[in-house]
Amino acid sequence: MHVLVAVAIGVTGGAAPAFAEVEQCRFIQAKTEREACYQRQEAALAAKRKPEPIFDTRPMESLQQMRRDDEEVYRSMHSICRGC
């Protein structure tokens, strides 16, 4: 029972600072400062939502395929023109 209460307090305490950070802009009286605060929050939120870069292996695979094709062409050309 005590463990469950401790976990509930920990979860609630961990969520409160994030919520307080979002709500602080609405209490700023000066309009320019308040708008700047909202813009900072929007930029921070956009940075959090930005997906992780995905490394694409397809260009490497296509490059390897091109090299295999080139080797095949070179072999066929060598059999056609031995002195070239």
Secondary structure, 3 states (H helix, E strand, C coil): CHHHHHHHHHHHHHHHHHHHHHHHHHHCCCHHHHHHHHHHHHHHHHHHHCCCCCCCCHHHHHHHHHHHHHHHHHHHHHHHCCCC
